Amino acid sequence: MMIALGSDHVGIELKRVIMQYLEEKGLAYKDFGTFDTERCNYPEYALKAANAVVSGECDKGILCCGTGIGISIAANKVKGIRCVVCSEPYSALLSRQHNNTNMLAMGSRVVGGDLAKMIVEQWLTGVYEGGRHQVRVDQMKEIEETGKIGK
């Protein structure tokens, strides 16, 4: 599994915690920036990481900014991305099981390092259940494609 990482200047320290966690677990990642604490714009890094996920270069992606909100909104503008903002592990797990999310976002001003590791753990180990949930995922795809559901 290859994981795309992205952050802005506010989220870089949390991203570094996640990088260390992934290394400890033996999981591969590609960092799409930013690479320092100089002020920058999170949509640029959300786009790079999201494009890597939809192209198949990476299997999943993890993003960090101050709250996780802005960077997730930017990532969700990319066709095929289902990015969830989480500040606790249960929602991260259910987002994988029920919504088949392919990106996770967290906020460095909201989530500390230890909690971030728990969130990432649950998100990475969560398995999409399909079944009754597939109807909803298909509807989300339909909205993305056509702007509506059904005829």
Secondary structure, DSSP 8 states (H G I E B T S, - for coil): -EEEEEE-TTTHHHHHHHHHHHHHTT-EEEE-S--SSS---HHHHHHHHHHHHHHTSSSEEEEEESSSHHHHHHHHTSTT--EEE-SSHHHHHHHHHHH---EEEEETTT--HHHHHHHHHHHHH-----THHHHHHHHHHHHHHHSSS--
